[in-house]
Amino acid sequence: MMAEAIAEGLRQEAFAVDVAHDGATALEKLAVNDYDVLVLDRDLPKVHGDEVCRQVIAAGTGVRVLMLTVSVTVADRVAGLNLGADDYLAKPFAFAELVAHVRALGRRTLAVVPPVLERSGIRLDPHHRETYRDGRYVSLSRKEFAVLEELLRAGGAVVSAETLLEKVWDENMDPFTTIVRVTISGLRRKLGEPQVIETVTAVGYRIR
């Protein structure tokens, strides 16, 4: 129940989230998906969270690990960090605190970028969740905001529809869906003229 509540809360914050209810399933998902952050409960069935953490670090994928536990002693926190976890959060915790930890870890997986992203007259502030085009405020849905953020972070490089699905939606999304194209269309309409989101045929999208 807690896993599903955390996942839904993070989705409301425009994160793409997959859920595993045991360590074995977690390792299977980690083997086939490229994740930025792993929110890992230590007390997992089948494969303990500590072992999941060990294998994740040994694989060298670069995924950042936020470990959750009911343990609050210094020794337990040190033990978790010694396993290779990047951060540690004791239960119970405020959801806003969890979000802040996930965002901070997510930033570590990316190339260094300014706190406010700007390109081609677009100004996007991830912290305050505000977007402007040539000084005009633009109201975006959560998914539109997340897609635009991914495009801006790419710095003019092409971002594939598959990458956008992976970063903005989740593993349950049909890979043949048109949702990326529809979201891009909505973004173009809201951002207005001149158009700045370019379609690179058979490759993806970029901001000029």
C-alpha positions in Angstrom: 0.0 0.0 0.0 2.8 2.4 0.8 4.6 1.6 -2.4 1.5 2.4 -4.5 0.8 5.6 -2.5 4.4 6.7 -3.1 4.2 5.9 -6.8 1.0 7.7 -7.3 2.3 10.8 -5.4 5.4 10.9 -7.5 3.4 10.6 -10.7 1.4 13.6 -9.5 4.8 15.4 -9.4 5.3 14.4 -13.1 7.8 11.5 -12.4 7.6 8.3 -14.4 7.4 5.5 -11.9 7.6 1.7 -12.0 6.8 -0.4 -8.9 8.3 -3.7 -7.6 6.9 -5.3 -4.5 9.9 -7.6 -3.8 13.6 -7.5 -4.4 13.6 -10.2 -7.1 11.2 -8.2 -9.2 13.1 -5.0 -8.6 16.3 -6.6 -9.9 14.5 -7.8 -13.0 13.2 -4.3 -13.7 16.6 -2.8 -13.1 18.2 -5.2 -15.5 16.1 -4.0 -18.5 15.2 -0.4 -17.7 17.3 2.7 -17.4 16.3 4.4 -14.2 17.6 7.6 -12.7 16.6 7.0 -9.1 15.7 3.8 -7.1 13.6 4.4 -4.0 14.5 1.2 -2.1 12.9 -0.2 1.0 15.4 -2.2 3.0 12.8 -4.7 4.2 11.9 -6.4 0.9 10.8 -10.0 0.6 12.5 -12.6 -1.6 15.7 -10.5 -2.1 16.5 -8.2 0.8 16.8 -4.5 0.1 20.5 -4.6 1.2 21.3 -7.2 -1.4 19.4 -5.3 -4.1 21.5 -2.3 -3.3 24.7 -4.3 -3.4 23.8 -5.7 -6.9 22.8 -2.3 -8.2 26.0 -0.7 -7.1 28.1 -3.6 -8.5 26.3 -3.3 -11.9 27.6 0.2 -12.2 24.5 1.5 -14.0 24.7 4.9 -12.3 21.2 4.7 -10.8 21.0 6.7 -7.6 19.7 4.8 -4.5 17.4 6.4 -1.9 17.1 3.8 0.9 13.9 3.7 3.1 13.9 2.0 6.5 12.2 2.1 9.9 15.7 2.0 11.4 16.7 5.4 12.9 20.0 4.7 14.6 23.2 6.2 13.4 24.7 2.7 13.0 21.8 1.6 10.7 22.1 4.8 8.6 25.8 4.2 8.2 25.3 0.6 7.3 22.9 1.6 4.5 25.3 4.2 3.1 28.2 1.8 3.3 26.2 -0.5 1.0 26.5 2.2 -1.6 23.2 4.0 -1.1 23.3 7.7 -2.1 20.8 8.8 0.5 18.8 7.6 3.4 15.3 8.4 4.7 13.7 7.0 7.9 10.1 6.0 8.0 7.7 7.6 8.7 8.6 10.6 6.5 6.8 13.6 5.0 6.0 13.0 1.4 7.3 16.5 0.5 10.7 15.4 2.0 10.7 12.2 -0.1 10.1 14.3 -3.3 12.9 16.7 -2.4 15.3 13.7 -1.9 14.3 12.1 -5.2 14.6 15.4 -7.1 18.1 16.0 -5.6 19.2 12.5 -6.6 17.8 12.9 -10.0 19.8 16.0 -10.6 23.0 14.0 -9.9 22.3 11.6 -12.8 22.3 14.5 -15.3 24.9 16.7 -16.7 25.3 19.9 -14.7 22.5 22.3 -15.8 21.3 25.6 -14.5 18.4 25.6 -12.0 16.4 27.5 -14.6 16.4 26.1 -18.2 16.4 28.6 -21.1 16.5 28.2 -24.8 14.8 29.8 -27.8 12.8 32.3 -25.7 11.6 29.5 -23.4 12.3 29.8 -19.7 11.4 26.8 -17.5 11.8 26.8 -13.7 11.6 23.2 -12.5 11.6 24.2 -8.8 8.6 26.6 -9.0 7.1 24.6 -12.0 6.7 27.8 -14.1 7.2 28.2 -17.8 7.5 31.4 -19.9 7.7 32.1 -23.6 9.2 35.4 -24.5 8.2 36.7 -21.0 4.6 35.3 -21.3 3.5 32.8 -18.7 2.5 29.5 -20.2 0.2 27.1 -18.3 1.2 23.5 -18.9 -0.1 20.2 -17.7 2.2 18.0 -15.7 3.1 15.8 -18.6 3.6 18.8 -21.0 5.9 20.4 -18.4 7.9 17.1 -18.0 8.3 16.7 -21.8 9.4 20.3 -22.2 11.9 19.9 -19.4 13.4 16.8 -21.0 13.7 18.6 -24.3 15.4 21.6 -22.7 17.8 19.5 -20.7 18.9 17.9 -24.0 20.4 21.3 -25.0 19.3 21.1 -28.6 20.0 17.4 -29.1 17.3 15.2 -30.4 15.3 13.3 -27.8 13.5 10.2 -29.1 9.8 9.4 -28.5 11.0 6.2 -26.7 13.1 8.2 -24.3 10.3 10.6 -23.6 8.0 7.7 -22.9 10.6 6.2 -20.5 11.3 9.5 -18.7 7.8 11.0 -18.5 5.4 8.0 -18.4 6.2 4.5 -17.2 6.7 0.9 -18.3 3.0 0.2 -18.6 2.6 2.7 -21.5 2.0 1.1 -24.9 5.2 1.7 -26.9 3.0 2.3 -30.0 0.9 5.0 -28.3 0.5 8.4 -29.9 0.6 10.1 -26.6 4.0 11.7 -27.2 2.9 13.2 -30.5 -0.3 14.5 -28.9 1.6 16.0 -26.0 4.1 17.7 -28.3 1.2 19.0 -30.4 -0.3 20.6 -27.2 3.1 22.1 -26.3 3.5 23.7 -29.7 0.0 25.2 -29.5 0.6 26.6 -26.0 4.1 27.9 -26.7 2.9 29.7 -29.8 4.7 31.1 -32.8 7.3 30.9 -34.0 7.5 27.1 -33.5 10.6 26.0 -31.6 10.0 22.2 -31.2 11.3 20.5 -34.3 10.3 17.0 -35.4 13.3 15.1 -36.7 11.7 12.4 -38.9 12.2 8.9 -37.6 14.4 10.1 -34.8 12.6 12.3 -32.3 12.2 15.9 -31.2 14.4 18.8 -30.3 14.2 22.5 -29.4 16.0 24.6 -32.0 
